[in-house]
Amino acid sequence: MKVRALLIVAVLVLGLGGCNNPTYKRSTVEHDLVNDTGLSASQADCFAVGLERSIGVDRLSARTAPSARDREKAGAALIFAIVACSGAPYDRAKIERALQVQAKLSATFAKCLAEGVEKRVGSDQLAAKGNLSGTAQTKIEDAIVLATIACAPPTRAAQIAELQRTAGLSAGQA
């Protein structure tokens, strides 16, 4: 049920908002995410900021259907929010469950991704505030990319698909 609610909110955020809500408002999105999906307030804020950075406020305010690329970027923003903005104390098992339930990753991939990011960044950094800017954000994003490559099936096509899904990279970037 929470996965369905998250998908509904993500679609609404990505441009299918109703007439009563013609513009994107981060506070509304965060409120809906917390109330309807089970994301924490910190994760919801992180997710909304990620959407604004990767998709842009103008696109989020548009009344058009989200593109496949928009959905990839939203998925990457969600994964970053789960991994980087879950707060203290750091709880890898909780992050693995959230990656499975909310980001729809397999149990094996979620475990591998969470372990890989933790190994590269450290649990102290992942539990810290301030992961949305500067070197902390870059370090975590890089760790997600490297962990994705390590966790994905060994074929190049599978790695590209996972990089698009987890890191929001285009096929050319992957």
C-alpha positions as semicolon CSV with decimal commas, in nm:
position;residue;x (nm);y (nm);z (nm)
1;M;0,000;0,000;0,000
2;K;0,284;0,241;0,083
3;V;0,454;0,164;-0,250
4;R;0,131;0,245;-0,432
5;A;0,094;0,568;-0,236
6;L;0,455;0,665;-0,313
7;L;0,398;0,602;-0,683
8;I;0,080;0,808;-0,677
9;V;0,252;1,098;-0,503
10;A;0,551;1,076;-0,739
11;V;0,322;1,090;-1,043
12;L;0,139;1,386;-0,895
13;V;0,466;1,561;-0,822
14;L;0,592;1,495;-1,172
15;G;0,325;1,691;-1,345
16;L;-0,011;1,531;-1,307
17;G;-0,125;1,765;-1,031
18;G;-0,489;1,853;-1,025
19;C;-0,651;2,187;-1,095
20;N;-0,654;2,275;-0,725
21;N;-0,275;2,259;-0,711
22;P;-0,149;2,421;-1,032
23;T;0,204;2,484;-0,914
24;Y;0,468;2,279;-0,744
25;K;0,505;2,350;-0,372
26;R;0,777;2,167;-0,183
27;S;0,593;2,191;0,150
28;T;0,286;2,023;0,000
29;V;0,494;1,748;-0,157
30;E;0,683;1,684;0,167
31;H;0,359;1,673;0,365
32;D;0,203;1,427;0,121
33;L;0,514;1,208;0,117
34;V;0,527;1,184;0,497
35;N;0,154;1,122;0,534
36;D;0,100;0,889;0,239
37;T;0,421;0,693;0,189
38;G;0,597;0,639;0,519
39;L;0,900;0,849;0,433
40;S;1,039;1,039;0,729
41;A;1,028;1,419;0,722
42;S;1,402;1,422;0,652
43;Q;1,369;1,175;0,365
44;A;1,073;1,366;0,219
45;D;1,269;1,692;0,227
46;C;1,569;1,521;0,071
47;F;1,351;1,364;-0,199
48;A;1,183;1,697;-0,282
49;V;1,519;1,875;-0,302
50;G;1,649;1,597;-0,526
51;L;1,349;1,635;-0,757
52;E;1,401;2,009;-0,777
53;R;1,769;1,969;-0,860
54;S;1,736;1,690;-1,113
55;I;1,404;1,771;-1,279
56;G;1,358;2,139;-1,200
57;V;1,075;2,333;-1,043
58;D;0,937;2,443;-1,382
59;R;0,906;2,082;-1,498
60;L;0,759;1,978;-1,163
61;S;0,497;2,250;-1,205
62;A;0,412;2,147;-1,561
63;R;0,079;1,981;-1,626
64;T;0,218;1,720;-1,857
65;A;0,281;1,354;-1,798
66;P;0,625;1,272;-1,664
67;S;0,870;1,134;-1,917
68;A;1,059;0,809;-1,870
69;R;1,366;1,021;-1,793
70;D;1,171;1,214;-1,527
71;R;1,075;0,883;-1,365
72;E;1,439;0,768;-1,365
73;K;1,547;1,092;-1,201
74;A;1,268;1,062;-0,944
75;G;1,375;0,706;-0,866
76;A;1,734;0,819;-0,817
77;A;1,620;1,107;-0,593
78;L;1,421;0,857;-0,385
79;I;1,716;0,620;-0,349
80;F;1,946;0,907;-0,250
81;A;1,688;1,026;0,006
82;I;1,657;0,679;0,159
83;V;2,032;0,623;0,177
84;A;2,155;0,972;0,267
85;C;1,872;1,123;0,470
86;S;1,750;0,852;0,705
87;G;1,903;1,023;1,008
88;A;2,070;0,903;1,323
89;P;2,135;0,652;1,447
90;Y;2,237;0,490;1,121
91;D;2,042;0,168;1,065
92;R;2,144;-0,025;0,754
93;A;1,868;-0,285;0,797
94;K;1,608;-0,006;0,800
95;I;1,762;0,145;0,487
96;E;1,762;-0,194;0,313
97;R;1,391;-0,239;0,394
98;A;1,309;0,110;0,268
99;L;1,500;0,044;-0,055
100;Q;1,294;-0,271;-0,103
101;V;0,954;-0,130;-0,007
102;Q;0,973;0,226;-0,131
103;A;1,224;0,206;-0,418
104;K;1,119;-0,146;-0,524
105;L;1,473;-0,289;-0,526
106;S;1,518;-0,661;-0,477
107;A;1,630;-0,770;-0,131
108;T;1,968;-0,878;-0,268
109;F;2,028;-0,555;-0,457
110;A;1,908;-0,338;-0,167
111;K;2,143;-0,516;0,074
112;C;2,436;-0,489;-0,165
113;L;2,368;-0,121;-0,240
114;A;2,330;-0,024;0,128
115;E;2,647;-0,214;0,223
116;G;2,841;-0,070;-0,070
117;V;2,746;0,289;0,004
118;E;2,815;0,245;0,375
119;K;3,157;0,095;0,298
120;R;3,250;0,388;0,072
121;V;3,103;0,672;0,279
122;G;3,080;0,547;0,636
123;S;2,785;0,517;0,867
124;D;2,870;0,840;1,052
125;Q;2,838;1,044;0,733
126;L;2,517;0,868;0,631
127;A;2,366;0,949;0,972
128;A;2,477;1,312;0,960
129;K;2,273;1,614;0,864
130;G;2,399;1,816;0,571
131;N;2,415;1,540;0,311
132;L;2,230;1,757;0,059
133;S;2,518;1,985;-0,029
134;G;2,882;2,006;-0,116
135;T;3,126;1,726;-0,082
136;A;2,894;1,508;0,128
137;Q;2,633;1,496;-0,147
138;T;2,892;1,430;-0,416
139;K;3,058;1,158;-0,210
140;I;2,727;0,980;-0,150
141;E;2,618;1,012;-0,513
142;D;2,954;0,867;-0,625
143;A;2,919;0,585;-0,372
144;I;2,572;0,502;-0,507
145;V;2,715;0,482;-0,860
146;L;3,009;0,263;-0,755
147;A;2,791;0,037;-0,540
148;T;2,542;0,004;-0,825
149;I;2,817;-0,109;-1,063
150;A;2,940;-0,359;-0,805
151;C;2,590;-0,491;-0,729
152;A;2,442;-0,504;-1,079
153;P;2,458;-0,816;-1,292
154;P;2,790;-0,829;-1,480
155;T;2,654;-0,743;-1,822
156;R;2,703;-0,389;-1,949
157;A;2,334;-0,358;-2,039
158;A;2,230;-0,456;-1,686
159;Q;2,475;-0,211;-1,532
160;I;2,347;0,071;-1,754
161;A;1,986;-0,008;-1,661
162;E;2,069;-0,009;-1,289
163;L;2,267;0,315;-1,314
164;Q;1,970;0,479;-1,482
165;R;1,740;0,352;-1,207
166;T;1,955;0,411;-0,898
167;A;2,167;0,712;-0,993
168;G;1,946;0,883;-1,252
169;L;2,218;0,868;-1,516
170;S;2,124;0,878;-1,883
171;A;2,229;0,584;-2,100
172;G;2,511;0,798;-2,239
173;Q;2,634;0,891;-1,893
174;A;2,618;0,531;-1,772
